[in-house]
Amino acid sequence: MEFMEELKQLGVDVQEGVERVVGDKSLYEMMLGMFLDVVSSNPVQIEDFEGEVHEELIERVHTLKGAAGNLSIVPLFRRYTEVLTLLRDRKVSEAKSAFVEVEPIQKSIVDCIRRYQNA
């Protein structure tokens, strides 16, 4: 299966993503590779949701949400928006539950991008 088709199956709005970079598919693919850097430099883990909400966690989730939105990675954008809203409302338990749902989605998308970036 082709890279863009696999991303579509994972819920990424590839057409919108490419349009955001003036129709340059190779630039979009490069930016998807940069998304991997954003994910690795802004790690969010289930343990981060223990105790009080920390501004650092809110910032990392906000960064992930923004990067996903800019690249039209719709499932991550929607889920991280939900997590961020819950964190800002200090609903840590609900944010943790929402994060548990986003984690495997992010893993699938990151794994897909890695596979094609390393091909």
PDB file as gemmi writes it, atoms N, CA and C in Angstrom:
CRYST1    1.000    1.000    1.000  90.00  90.00  90.00 P 1                      
ATOM      1  N   MET A   1       0.833  -1.177   0.000  1.00  0.00           N  
ATOM      2  CA  MET A   1       0.000   0.000   0.000  1.00  0.00           C  
ATOM      3  C   MET A   1       0.886   1.251   0.000  1.00  0.00           C  
ATOM      4  N   GLU A   2       0.431   2.255  -0.667  1.00  0.00           N  
ATOM      5  CA  GLU A   2       1.161   3.506  -0.795  1.00  0.00           C  
ATOM      6  C   GLU A   2       1.014   4.347   0.477  1.00  0.00           C  
ATOM      7  N   PHE A   3       2.025   5.120   0.786  1.00  0.00           N  
ATOM      8  CA  PHE A   3       2.114   5.916   2.004  1.00  0.00           C  
ATOM      9  C   PHE A   3       0.858   6.760   2.252  1.00  0.00           C  
ATOM     10  N   MET A   4       0.494   7.579   1.284  1.00  0.00           N  
ATOM     11  CA  MET A   4      -0.637   8.486   1.464  1.00  0.00           C  
ATOM     12  C   MET A   4      -1.945   7.707   1.647  1.00  0.00           C  
ATOM     13  N   GLU A   5      -2.070   6.610   0.966  1.00  0.00           N  
ATOM     14  CA  GLU A   5      -3.276   5.789   1.099  1.00  0.00           C  
ATOM     15  C   GLU A   5      -3.368   5.187   2.503  1.00  0.00           C  
ATOM     16  N   GLU A   6      -2.243   4.740   3.021  1.00  0.00           N  
ATOM     17  CA  GLU A   6      -2.236   4.183   4.371  1.00  0.00           C  
ATOM     18  C   GLU A   6      -2.587   5.265   5.401  1.00  0.00           C  
ATOM     19  N   LEU A   7      -2.059   6.471   5.214  1.00  0.00           N  
ATOM     20  CA  LEU A   7      -2.410   7.566   6.111  1.00  0.00           C  
ATOM     21  C   LEU A   7      -3.909   7.868   6.057  1.00  0.00           C  
ATOM     22  N   LYS A   8      -4.472   7.851   4.848  1.00  0.00           N  
ATOM     23  CA  LYS A   8      -5.917   8.071   4.701  1.00  0.00           C  
ATOM     24  C   LYS A   8      -6.699   7.040   5.498  1.00  0.00           C  
ATOM     25  N   GLN A   9      -6.259   5.792   5.422  1.00  0.00           N  
ATOM     26  CA  GLN A   9      -6.960   4.737   6.148  1.00  0.00           C  
ATOM     27  C   GLN A   9      -6.859   4.935   7.659  1.00  0.00           C  
ATOM     28  N   LEU A  10      -5.845   5.642   8.104  1.00  0.00           N  
ATOM     29  CA  LEU A  10      -5.682   5.940   9.527  1.00  0.00           C  
ATOM     30  C   LEU A  10      -6.441   7.210   9.929  1.00  0.00           C  
ATOM     31  N   GLY A  11      -7.130   7.826   8.982  1.00  0.00           N  
ATOM     32  CA  GLY A  11      -7.952   8.991   9.274  1.00  0.00           C  
ATOM     33  C   GLY A  11      -7.322  10.333   8.967  1.00  0.00           C  
ATOM     34  N   VAL A  12      -6.119  10.326   8.406  1.00  0.00           N  
ATOM     35  CA  VAL A  12      -5.434  11.578   8.062  1.00  0.00           C  
ATOM     36  C   VAL A  12      -6.080  12.157   6.803  1.00  0.00           C  
ATOM     37  N   ASP A  13      -6.386  13.448   6.816  1.00  0.00           N  
ATOM     38  CA  ASP A  13      -6.941  14.115   5.637  1.00  0.00           C  
ATOM     39  C   ASP A  13      -5.771  14.558   4.761  1.00  0.00           C  
ATOM     40  N   VAL A  14      -5.271  13.611   4.010  1.00  0.00           N  
ATOM     41  CA  VAL A  14      -4.071  13.826   3.194  1.00  0.00           C  
ATOM     42  C   VAL A  14      -4.287  14.948   2.180  1.00  0.00           C  
ATOM     43  N   GLN A  15      -5.443  14.978   1.551  1.00  0.00           N  
ATOM     44  CA  GLN A  15      -5.701  16.007   0.546  1.00  0.00           C  
ATOM     45  C   GLN A  15      -5.609  17.403   1.154  1.00  0.00           C  
ATOM     46  N   GLU A  16      -6.238  17.594   2.298  1.00  0.00           N  
ATOM     47  CA  GLU A  16      -6.159  18.886   2.974  1.00  0.00           C  
ATOM     48  C   GLU A  16      -4.726  19.191   3.407  1.00  0.00           C  
ATOM     49  N   GLY A  17      -4.025  18.175   3.901  1.00  0.00           N  
ATOM     50  CA  GLY A  17      -2.645  18.364   4.330  1.00  0.00           C  
ATOM     51  C   GLY A  17      -1.750  18.829   3.196  1.00  0.00           C  
ATOM     52  N   VAL A  18      -1.900  18.207   2.044  1.00  0.00           N  
ATOM     53  CA  VAL A  18      -1.105  18.600   0.870  1.00  0.00           C  
ATOM     54  C   VAL A  18      -1.501  20.009   0.425  1.00  0.00           C  
ATOM     55  N   GLU A  19      -2.793  20.309   0.467  1.00  0.00           N  
ATOM     56  CA  GLU A  19      -3.239  21.658   0.093  1.00  0.00           C  
ATOM     57  C   GLU A  19      -2.651  22.711   1.023  1.00  0.00           C  
ATOM     58  N   ARG A  20      -2.452  22.364   2.280  1.00  0.00           N  
ATOM     59  CA  ARG A  20      -1.883  23.322   3.244  1.00  0.00           C  
ATOM     60  C   ARG A  20      -0.447  23.709   2.888  1.00  0.00           C  
ATOM     61  N   VAL A  21       0.234  22.856   2.128  1.00  0.00           N  
ATOM     62  CA  VAL A  21       1.603  23.165   1.699  1.00  0.00           C  
ATOM     63  C   VAL A  21       1.625  23.434   0.191  1.00  0.00           C  
ATOM     64  N   VAL A  22       0.614  24.121  -0.274  1.00  0.00           N  
ATOM     65  CA  VAL A  22       0.475  24.584  -1.652  1.00  0.00           C  
ATOM     66  C   VAL A  22       0.582  23.447  -2.669  1.00  0.00           C  
ATOM     67  N   GLY A  23       0.046  22.290  -2.315  1.00  0.00           N  
ATOM     68  CA  GLY A  23      -0.003  21.173  -3.247  1.00  0.00           C  
ATOM     69  C   GLY A  23       1.303  20.419  -3.418  1.00  0.00           C  
ATOM     70  N   ASP A  24       2.285  20.697  -2.599  1.00  0.00           N  
ATOM     71  CA  ASP A  24       3.598  20.052  -2.732  1.00  0.00           C  
ATOM     72  C   ASP A  24       3.637  18.777  -1.872  1.00  0.00           C  
ATOM     73  N   LYS A  25       3.378  17.648  -2.534  1.00  0.00           N  
ATOM     74  CA  LYS A  25       3.300  16.369  -1.823  1.00  0.00           C  
ATOM     75  C   LYS A  25       4.620  16.003  -1.145  1.00  0.00           C  
ATOM     76  N   SER A  26       5.733  16.268  -1.794  1.00  0.00           N  
ATOM     77  CA  SER A  26       7.024  15.919  -1.180  1.00  0.00           C  
ATOM     78  C   SER A  26       7.300  16.794   0.049  1.00  0.00           C  
ATOM     79  N   LEU A  27       6.878  18.047   0.017  1.00  0.00           N  
ATOM     80  CA  LEU A  27       7.022  18.913   1.191  1.00  0.00           C  
ATOM     81  C   LEU A  27       6.149  18.389   2.334  1.00  0.00           C  
ATOM     82  N   TYR A  28       4.945  17.960   1.999  1.00  0.00           N  
ATOM     83  CA  TYR A  28       4.049  17.400   3.013  1.00  0.00           C  
ATOM     84  C   TYR A  28       4.675  16.164   3.643  1.00  0.00           C  
ATOM     85  N   GLU A  29       5.239  15.297   2.831  1.00  0.00           N  
ATOM     86  CA  GLU A  29       5.895  14.097   3.354  1.00  0.00           C  
ATOM     87  C   GLU A  29       7.069  14.466   4.261  1.00  0.00           C  
ATOM     88  N   MET A  30       7.818  15.504   3.881  1.00  0.00           N  
ATOM     89  CA  MET A  30       8.931  15.954   4.709  1.00  0.00           C  
ATOM     90  C   MET A  30       8.411  16.481   6.050  1.00  0.00           C  
ATOM     91  N   MET A  31       7.324  17.219   5.990  1.00  0.00           N  
ATOM     92  CA  MET A  31       6.748  17.763   7.224  1.00  0.00           C  
ATOM     93  C   MET A  31       6.179  16.661   8.114  1.00  0.00           C  
ATOM     94  N   LEU A  32       5.681  15.597   7.511  1.00  0.00           N  
ATOM     95  CA  LEU A  32       5.245  14.446   8.304  1.00  0.00           C  
ATOM     96  C   LEU A  32       6.435  13.860   9.059  1.00  0.00           C  
ATOM     97  N   GLY A  33       7.594  13.838   8.413  1.00  0.00           N  
ATOM     98  CA  GLY A  33       8.814  13.386   9.087  1.00  0.00           C  
ATOM     99  C   GLY A  33       9.163  14.303  10.252  1.00  0.00           C  
ATOM    100  N   MET A  34       8.930  15.591  10.084  1.00  0.00           N  
ATOM    101  CA  MET A  34       9.182  16.549  11.162  1.00  0.00           C  
ATOM    102  C   MET A  34       8.192  16.343  12.310  1.00  0.00           C  
ATOM    103  N   PHE A  35       7.002  15.851  11.988  1.00  0.00           N  
ATOM    104  CA  PHE A  35       6.017  15.547  13.030  1.00  0.00           C  
ATOM    105  C   PHE A  35       6.578  14.505  13.997  1.00  0.00           C  
ATOM    106  N   LEU A  36       7.347  13.562  13.481  1.00  0.00           N  
ATOM    107  CA  LEU A  36       7.975  12.558  14.341  1.00  0.00           C  
ATOM    108  C   LEU A  36       8.880  13.232  15.371  1.00  0.00           C  
ATOM    109  N   ASP A  37       9.598  14.267  14.936  1.00  0.00           N  
ATOM    110  CA  ASP A  37      10.464  15.008  15.860  1.00  0.00           C  
ATOM    111  C   ASP A  37       9.641  15.730  16.931  1.00  0.00           C  
ATOM    112  N   VAL A  38       8.510  16.285  16.529  1.00  0.00           N  
ATOM    113  CA  VAL A  38       7.636  16.978  17.482  1.00  0.00           C  
ATOM    114  C   VAL A  38       7.123  15.994  18.525  1.00  0.00           C  
ATOM    115  N   VAL A  39       6.713  14.809  18.075  1.00  0.00           N  
ATOM    116  CA  VAL A  39       6.205  13.788  18.995  1.00  0.00           C  
ATOM    117  C   VAL A  39       7.302  13.354  19.967  1.00  0.00           C  
ATOM    118  N   SER A  40       8.507  13.122  19.457  1.00  0.00           N  
ATOM    119  CA  SER A  40       9.568  12.640  20.345  1.00  0.00           C  
ATOM    120  C   SER A  40      10.072  13.734  21.291  1.00  0.00           C  
ATOM    121  N   SER A  41       9.993  14.996  20.884  1.00  0.00           N  
ATOM    122  CA  SER A  41      10.471  16.066  21.761  1.00  0.00           C  
ATOM    123  C   SER A  41       9.380  16.588  22.706  1.00  0.00           C  
ATOM    124  N   ASN A  42       8.166  16.086  22.557  1.00  0.00           N  
ATOM    125  CA  ASN A  42       7.051  16.462  23.434  1.00  0.00           C  
ATOM    126  C   ASN A  42       6.342  15.212  23.933  1.00  0.00           C  
ATOM    127  N   PRO A  43       7.083  14.355  24.620  1.00  0.00           N  
ATOM    128  CA  PRO A  43       6.487  13.080  25.031  1.00  0.00           C  
ATOM    129  C   PRO A  43       5.379  13.283  26.071  1.00  0.00           C  
ATOM    130  N   VAL A  44       4.316  12.529  25.876  1.00  0.00           N  
ATOM    131  CA  VAL A  44       3.230  12.505  26.845  1.00  0.00           C  
ATOM    132  C   VAL A  44       3.018  11.044  27.192  1.00  0.00           C  
ATOM    133  N   GLN A  45       3.001  10.770  28.484  1.00  0.00           N  
ATOM    134  CA  GLN A  45       2.829   9.397  28.940  1.00  0.00           C  
ATOM    135  C   GLN A  45       1.728   9.355  29.981  1.00  0.00           C  
ATOM    136  N   ILE A  46       1.165   8.193  30.164  1.00  0.00           N  
ATOM    137  CA  ILE A  46       0.051   8.022  31.093  1.00  0.00           C  
ATOM    138  C   ILE A  46       0.403   8.510  32.497  1.00  0.00           C  
ATOM    139  N   GLU A  47       1.658   8.330  32.894  1.00  0.00           N  
ATOM    140  CA  GLU A  47       2.103   8.760  34.217  1.00  0.00           C  
ATOM    141  C   GLU A  47       2.002  10.274  34.402  1.00  0.00           C  
ATOM    142  N   ASP A  48       2.024  11.006  33.295  1.00  0.00           N  
ATOM    143  CA  ASP A  48       1.943  12.467  33.367  1.00  0.00           C  
ATOM    144  C   ASP A  48       0.605  12.955  33.916  1.00  0.00           C  
ATOM    145  N   PHE A  49      -0.376  12.068  33.938  1.00  0.00           N  
ATOM    146  CA  PHE A  49      -1.717  12.444  34.375  1.00  0.00           C  
ATOM    147  C   PHE A  49      -1.974  12.104  35.839  1.00  0.00           C  
ATOM    148  N   GLU A  50      -0.926  11.743  36.548  1.00  0.00           N  
ATOM    149  CA  GLU A  50      -1.059  11.459  37.978  1.00  0.00           C  
ATOM    150  C   GLU A  50      -0.904  12.764  38.748  1.00  0.00           C  
ATOM    151  N   GLY A  51      -1.755  12.994  39.699  1.00  0.00           N  
ATOM    152  CA  GLY A  51      -1.640  14.191  40.542  1.00  0.00           C  
ATOM    153  C   GLY A  51      -2.192  15.428  39.874  1.00  0.00           C  
ATOM    154  N   GLU A  52      -1.592  16.537  40.200  1.00  0.00           N  
ATOM    155  CA  GLU A  52      -2.047  17.835  39.700  1.00  0.00           C  
ATOM    156  C   GLU A  52      -1.663  18.039  38.238  1.00  0.00           C  
ATOM    157  N   VAL A  53      -2.409  18.882  37.569  1.00  0.00           N  
ATOM    158  CA  VAL A  53      -2.102  19.245  36.191  1.00  0.00           C  
ATOM    159  C   VAL A  53      -0.936  20.229  36.215  1.00  0.00           C  
ATOM    160  N   HIS A  54       0.062  19.964  35.406  1.00  0.00           N  
ATOM    161  CA  HIS A  54       1.219  20.843  35.311  1.00  0.00           C  
ATOM    162  C   HIS A  54       1.177  21.590  33.975  1.00  0.00           C  
ATOM    163  N   GLU A  55       1.561  22.840  34.010  1.00  0.00           N  
ATOM    164  CA  GLU A  55       1.555  23.658  32.789  1.00  0.00           C  
ATOM    165  C   GLU A  55       2.414  23.034  31.695  1.00  0.00           C  
ATOM    166  N   GLU A  56       3.489  22.374  32.089  1.00  0.00           N  
ATOM    167  CA  GLU A  56       4.368  21.730  31.105  1.00  0.00           C  
ATOM    168  C   GLU A  56       3.604  20.681  30.306  1.00  0.00           C  
ATOM    169  N   LEU A  57       2.769  19.893  30.959  1.00  0.00           N  
ATOM    170  CA  LEU A  57       1.961  18.883  30.266  1.00  0.00           C  
ATOM    171  C   LEU A  57       0.982  19.564  29.313  1.00  0.00           C  
ATOM    172  N   ILE A  58       0.352  20.620  29.777  1.00  0.00           N  
ATOM    173  CA  ILE A  58      -0.585  21.353  28.916  1.00  0.00           C  
ATOM    174  C   ILE A  58       0.146  21.874  27.682  1.00  0.00           C  
ATOM    175  N   GLU A  59       1.341  22.395  27.859  1.00  0.00           N  
ATOM    176  CA  GLU A  59       2.124  22.910  26.726  1.00  0.00           C  
ATOM    177  C   GLU A  59       2.486  21.803  25.737  1.00  0.00           C  
ATOM    178  N   ARG A  60       2.888  20.641  26.258  1.00  0.00           N  
ATOM    179  CA  ARG A  60       3.241  19.531  25.358  1.00  0.00           C  
ATOM    180  C   ARG A  60       2.023  19.062  24.569  1.00  0.00           C  
ATOM    181  N   VAL A  61       0.896  18.917  25.247  1.00  0.00           N  
ATOM    182  CA  VAL A  61      -0.326  18.488  24.555  1.00  0.00           C  
ATOM    183  C   VAL A  61      -0.737  19.538  23.524  1.00  0.00           C  
ATOM    184  N   HIS A  62      -0.621  20.812  23.873  1.00  0.00           N  
ATOM    185  CA  HIS A  62      -0.948  21.888  22.944  1.00  0.00           C  
ATOM    186  C   HIS A  62      -0.053  21.831  21.702  1.00  0.00           C  
ATOM    187  N   THR A  63       1.221  21.571  21.907  1.00  0.00           N  
ATOM    188  CA  THR A  63       2.160  21.458  20.785  1.00  0.00           C  
ATOM    189  C   THR A  63       1.779  20.294  19.869  1.00  0.00           C  
ATOM    190  N   LEU A  64       1.462  19.149  20.461  1.00  0.00           N  
ATOM    191  CA  LEU A  64       1.064  17.979  19.668  1.00  0.00           C  
ATOM    192  C   LEU A  64      -0.227  18.251  18.901  1.00  0.00           C  
ATOM    193  N   LYS A  65      -1.172  18.877  19.562  1.00  0.00           N  
ATOM    194  CA  LYS A  65      -2.443  19.223  18.916  1.00  0.00           C  
ATOM    195  C   LYS A  65      -2.205  20.139  17.720  1.00  0.00           C  
ATOM    196  N   GLY A  66      -1.381  21.163  17.916  1.00  0.00           N  
ATOM    197  CA  GLY A  66      -1.098  22.110  16.842  1.00  0.00           C  
ATOM    198  C   GLY A  66      -0.392  21.465  15.664  1.00  0.00           C  
ATOM    199  N   ALA A  67       0.598  20.639  15.950  1.00  0.00           N  
ATOM    200  CA  ALA A  67       1.327  19.967  14.868  1.00  0.00           C  
ATOM    201  C   ALA A  67       0.403  19.038  14.096  1.00  0.00           C  
ATOM    202  N   ALA A  68      -0.437  18.304  14.813  1.00  0.00           N  
ATOM    203  CA  ALA A  68      -1.380  17.401  14.148  1.00  0.00           C  
ATOM    204  C   ALA A  68      -2.370  18.194  13.300  1.00  0.00           C  
ATOM    205  N   GLY A  69      -2.851  19.301  13.840  1.00  0.00           N  
ATOM    206  CA  GLY A  69      -3.794  20.124  13.084  1.00  0.00           C  
ATOM    207  C   GLY A  69      -3.177  20.718  11.836  1.00  0.00           C  
ATOM    208  N   ASN A  70      -1.954  21.218  11.950  1.00  0.00           N  
ATOM    209  CA  ASN A  70      -1.273  21.821  10.796  1.00  0.00           C  
ATOM    210  C   ASN A  70      -1.071  20.823   9.663  1.00  0.00           C  
ATOM    211  N   LEU A  71      -0.951  19.549  10.013  1.00  0.00           N  
ATOM    212  CA  LEU A  71      -0.712  18.515   8.994  1.00  0.00           C  
ATOM    213  C   LEU A  71      -1.981  17.737   8.656  1.00  0.00           C  
ATOM    214  N   SER A  72      -3.107  18.171   9.196  1.00  0.00           N  
ATOM    215  CA  SER A  72      -4.401  17.516   8.959  1.00  0.00           C  
ATOM    216  C   SER A  72      -4.417  16.065   9.420  1.00  0.00           C  
ATOM    217  N   ILE A  73      -3.716  15.809  10.508  1.00  0.00           N  
ATOM    218  CA  ILE A  73      -3.750  14.482  11.127  1.00  0.00           C  
ATOM    219  C   ILE A  73      -4.961  14.513  12.058  1.00  0.00           C  
ATOM    220  N   VAL A  74      -6.121  14.414  11.451  1.00  0.00           N  
ATOM    221  CA  VAL A  74      -7.405  14.675  12.081  1.00  0.00           C  
ATOM    222  C   VAL A  74      -7.652  13.867  13.358  1.00  0.00           C  
ATOM    223  N   PRO A  75      -7.417  12.549  13.362  1.00  0.00           N  
ATOM    224  CA  PRO A  75      -7.728  11.816  14.597  1.00  0.00           C  
ATOM    225  C   PRO A  75      -6.911  12.289  15.794  1.00  0.00           C  
ATOM    226  N   LEU A  76      -5.669  12.640  15.576  1.00  0.00           N  
ATOM    227  CA  LEU A  76      -4.835  13.132  16.677  1.00  0.00           C  
ATOM    228  C   LEU A  76      -5.238  14.553  17.065  1.00  0.00           C  
ATOM    229  N   PHE A  77      -5.521  15.371  16.075  1.00  0.00           N  
ATOM    230  CA  PHE A  77      -5.934  16.743  16.360  1.00  0.00           C  
ATOM    231  C   PHE A  77      -7.197  16.751  17.230  1.00  0.00           C  
ATOM    232  N   ARG A  78      -8.180  15.969  16.848  1.00  0.00           N  
ATOM    233  CA  ARG A  78      -9.441  15.933  17.602  1.00  0.00           C  
ATOM    234  C   ARG A  78      -9.235  15.412  19.019  1.00  0.00           C  
ATOM    235  N   ARG A  79      -8.477  14.332  19.141  1.00  0.00           N  
ATOM    236  CA  ARG A  79      -8.271  13.736  20.467  1.00  0.00           C  
ATOM    237  C   ARG A  79      -7.422  14.636  21.361  1.00  0.00           C  
ATOM    238  N   TYR A  80      -6.365  15.215  20.805  1.00  0.00           N  
ATOM    239  CA  TYR A  80      -5.537  16.097  21.623  1.00  0.00           C  
ATOM    240  C   TYR A  80      -6.283  17.381  21.991  1.00  0.00           C  
ATOM    241  N   THR A  81      -7.197  17.823  21.148  1.00  0.00           N  
ATOM    242  CA  THR A  81      -8.040  18.964  21.497  1.00  0.00           C  
ATOM    243  C   THR A  81      -8.886  18.617  22.720  1.00  0.00           C  
ATOM    244  N   GLU A  82      -9.436  17.419  22.718  1.00  0.00           N  
ATOM    245  CA  GLU A  82     -10.237  16.957  23.850  1.00  0.00           C  
ATOM    246  C   GLU A  82      -9.387  16.865  25.123  1.00  0.00           C  
ATOM    247  N   VAL A  83      -8.213  16.252  25.017  1.00  0.00           N  
ATOM    248  CA  VAL A  83      -7.323  16.113  26.176  1.00  0.00           C  
ATOM    249  C   VAL A  83      -6.951  17.497  26.709  1.00  0.00           C  
ATOM    250  N   LEU A  84      -6.610  18.395  25.809  1.00  0.00           N  
ATOM    251  CA  LEU A  84      -6.199  19.747  26.204  1.00  0.00           C  
ATOM    252  C   LEU A  84      -7.329  20.483  26.930  1.00  0.00           C  
ATOM    253  N   THR A  85      -8.519  20.402  26.392  1.00  0.00           N  
ATOM    254  CA  THR A  85      -9.666  21.055  27.031  1.00  0.00           C  
ATOM    255  C   THR A  85      -9.876  20.509  28.440  1.00  0.00           C  
ATOM    256  N   LEU A  86      -9.807  19.192  28.583  1.00  0.00           N  
ATOM    257  CA  LEU A  86      -9.990  18.574  29.895  1.00  0.00           C  
ATOM    258  C   LEU A  86      -8.885  18.993  30.871  1.00  0.00           C  
ATOM    259  N   LEU A  87      -7.652  19.056  30.388  1.00  0.00           N  
ATOM    260  CA  LEU A  87      -6.553  19.492  31.255  1.00  0.00           C  
ATOM    261  C   LEU A  87      -6.744  20.936  31.700  1.00  0.00           C  
ATOM    262  N   ARG A  88      -7.128  21.780  30.775  1.00  0.00           N  
ATOM    263  CA  ARG A  88      -7.335  23.193  31.121  1.00  0.00           C  
ATOM    264  C   ARG A  88      -8.483  23.366  32.105  1.00  0.00           C  
ATOM    265  N   ASP A  89      -9.456  22.450  32.028  1.00  0.00           N  
ATOM    266  CA  ASP A  89     -10.579  22.477  32.975  1.00  0.00           C  
ATOM    267  C   ASP A  89     -10.248  21.740  34.273  1.00  0.00           C  
ATOM    268  N   ARG A  90      -8.990  21.292  34.376  1.00  0.00           N  
ATOM    269  CA  ARG A  90      -8.506  20.572  35.560  1.00  0.00           C  
ATOM    270  C   ARG A  90      -9.237  19.249  35.803  1.00  0.00           C  
ATOM    271  N   LYS A  91      -9.700  18.645  34.734  1.00  0.00           N  
ATOM    272  CA  LYS A  91     -10.370  17.344  34.809  1.00  0.00           C  
ATOM    273  C   LYS A  91      -9.342  16.273  34.446  1.00  0.00           C  
ATOM    274  N   VAL A  92      -8.430  16.039  35.353  1.00  0.00           N  
ATOM    275  CA  VAL A  92      -7.276  15.181  35.095  1.00  0.00           C  
ATOM    276  C   VAL A  92      -7.687  13.744  34.798  1.00  0.00           C  
ATOM    277  N   SER A  93      -8.615  13.211  35.549  1.00  0.00           N  
ATOM    278  CA  SER A  93      -9.047  11.829  35.352  1.00  0.00           C  
ATOM    279  C   SER A  93      -9.642  11.624  33.959  1.00  0.00           C  
ATOM    280  N   GLU A  94     -10.485  12.566  33.547  1.00  0.00           N  
ATOM    281  CA  GLU A  94     -11.089  12.481  32.218  1.00  0.00           C  
ATOM    282  C   GLU A  94     -10.030  12.668  31.126  1.00  0.00           C  
ATOM    283  N   ALA A  95      -9.085  13.569  31.361  1.00  0.00           N  
ATOM    284  CA  ALA A  95      -7.996  13.791  30.401  1.00  0.00           C  
ATOM    285  C   ALA A  95      -7.163  12.529  30.254  1.00  0.00           C  
ATOM    286  N   LYS A  96      -6.918  11.865  31.367  1.00  0.00           N  
ATOM    287  CA  LYS A  96      -6.155  10.614  31.341  1.00  0.00           C  
ATOM    288  C   LYS A  96      -6.892   9.570  30.505  1.00  0.00           C  
ATOM    289  N   SER A  97      -8.195   9.450  30.698  1.00  0.00           N  
ATOM    290  CA  SER A  97      -8.991   8.490  29.927  1.00  0.00           C  
ATOM    291  C   SER A  97      -8.954   8.822  28.437  1.00  0.00           C  
ATOM    292  N   ALA A  98      -9.062  10.094  28.114  1.00  0.00           N  
ATOM    293  CA  ALA A  98      -9.007  10.513  26.714  1.00  0.00           C  
ATOM    294  C   ALA A  98      -7.626  10.226  26.123  1.00  0.00           C  
ATOM    295  N   PHE A  99      -6.587  10.430  26.925  1.00  0.00           N  
ATOM    296  CA  PHE A  99      -5.233  10.154  26.441  1.00  0.00           C  
ATOM    297  C   PHE A  99      -5.048   8.664  26.176  1.00  0.00           C  
ATOM    298  N   VAL A 100      -5.611   7.826  27.024  1.00  0.00           N  
ATOM    299  CA  VAL A 100      -5.511   6.373  26.821  1.00  0.00           C  
ATOM    300  C   VAL A 100      -6.068   6.003  25.441  1.00  0.00           C  
ATOM    301  N   GLU A 101      -7.087   6.729  24.993  1.00  0.00           N  
ATOM    302  CA  GLU A 101      -7.666   6.471  23.672  1.00  0.00           C  
ATOM    303  C   GLU A 101      -6.789   6.994  22.541  1.00  0.00           C  
ATOM    304  N   VAL A 102      -6.085   8.089  22.773  1.00  0.00           N  
ATOM    305  CA  VAL A 102      -5.270   8.681  21.710  1.00  0.00           C  
ATOM    306  C   VAL A 102      -3.934   7.960  21.527  1.00  0.00           C  
ATOM    307  N   GLU A 103      -3.426   7.379  22.569  1.00  0.00           N  
ATOM    308  CA  GLU A 103      -2.097   6.755  22.522  1.00  0.00           C  
ATOM    309  C   GLU A 103      -1.947   5.725  21.389  1.00  0.00           C  
ATOM    310  N   PRO A 104      -2.859   4.748  21.244  1.00  0.00           N  
ATOM    311  CA  PRO A 104      -2.683   3.781  20.159  1.00  0.00           C  
ATOM    312  C   PRO A 104      -2.878   4.381  18.767  1.00  0.00           C  
ATOM    313  N   ILE A 105      -3.702   5.416  18.672  1.00  0.00           N  
ATOM    314  CA  ILE A 105      -3.895   6.092  17.383  1.00  0.00           C  
ATOM    315  C   ILE A 105      -2.594   6.774  16.981  1.00  0.00           C  
ATOM    316  N   GLN A 106      -1.985   7.472  17.935  1.00  0.00           N  
ATOM    317  CA  GLN A 106      -0.714   8.135  17.653  1.00  0.00           C  
ATOM    318  C   GLN A 106       0.352   7.117  17.265  1.00  0.00           C  
ATOM    319  N   LYS A 107       0.405   6.004  17.983  1.00  0.00           N  
ATOM    320  CA  LYS A 107       1.395   4.973  17.680  1.00  0.00           C  
ATOM    321  C   LYS A 107       1.232   4.457  16.256  1.00  0.00           C  
ATOM    322  N   SER A 108       0.005   4.205  15.838  1.00  0.00           N  
ATOM    323  CA  SER A 108      -0.251   3.708  14.482  1.00  0.00           C  
ATOM    324  C   SER A 108       0.210   4.708  13.424  1.00  0.00           C  
ATOM    325  N   ILE A 109      -0.109   5.977  13.648  1.00  0.00           N  
ATOM    326  CA  ILE A 109       0.258   7.008  12.669  1.00  0.00           C  
ATOM    327  C   ILE A 109       1.767   7.228  12.655  1.00  0.00           C  
ATOM    328  N   VAL A 110       2.378   7.290  13.832  1.00  0.00           N  
ATOM    329  CA  VAL A 110       3.832   7.465  13.917  1.00  0.00           C  
ATOM    330  C   VAL A 110       4.544   6.270  13.281  1.00  0.00           C  
ATOM    331  N   ASP A 111       4.084   5.068  13.562  1.00  0.00           N  
ATOM    332  CA  ASP A 111       4.698   3.872  12.964  1.00  0.00           C  
ATOM    333  C   ASP A 111       4.596   3.898  11.441  1.00  0.00           C  
ATOM    334  N   CYS A 112       3.455   4.321  10.930  1.00  0.00           N  
ATOM    335  CA  CYS A 112       3.268   4.421   9.475  1.00  0.00           C  
ATOM    336  C   CYS A 112       4.258   5.417   8.882  1.00  0.00           C  
ATOM    337  N   ILE A 113       4.349   6.596   9.474  1.00  0.00           N  
ATOM    338  CA  ILE A 113       5.271   7.619   8.955  1.00  0.00           C  
ATOM    339  C   ILE A 113       6.700   7.105   9.020  1.00  0.00           C  
ATOM    340  N   ARG A 114       7.091   6.491  10.120  1.00  0.00           N  
ATOM    341  CA  ARG A 114       8.451   5.962  10.262  1.00  0.00           C  
ATOM    342  C   ARG A 114       8.773   4.937   9.179  1.00  0.00           C  
ATOM    343  N   ARG A 115       7.830   4.053   8.945  1.00  0.00           N  
ATOM    344  CA  ARG A 115       8.039   2.995   7.940  1.00  0.00           C  
ATOM    345  C   ARG A 115       8.356   3.593   6.582  1.00  0.00           C  
ATOM    346  N   TYR A 116       7.631   4.609   6.196  1.00  0.00           N  
ATOM    347  CA  TYR A 116       7.842   5.198   4.868  1.00  0.00           C  
ATOM    348  C   TYR A 116       9.011   6.176   4.847  1.00  0.00           C  
ATOM    349  N   GLN A 117       9.314   6.800   5.962  1.00  0.00           N  
ATOM    350  CA  GLN A 117      10.453   7.714   6.027  1.00  0.00           C  
ATOM    351  C   GLN A 117      11.758   6.934   5.928  1.00  0.00           C  
ATOM    352  N   ASN A 118      11.741   5.723   6.440  1.00  0.00           N  
ATOM    353  CA  ASN A 118      12.944   4.887   6.448  1.00  0.00           C  
ATOM    354  C   ASN A 118      13.044   3.964   5.239  1.00  0.00           C  
ATOM    355  N   ALA A 119      12.075   4.064   4.348  1.00  0.00           N  
ATOM    356  CA  ALA A 119      12.059   3.157   3.177  1.00  0.00           C  
ATOM    357  C   ALA A 119      13.053   3.587   2.124  1.00  0.00           C  
TER     358      ALA A 119                                                      
END                                                                             
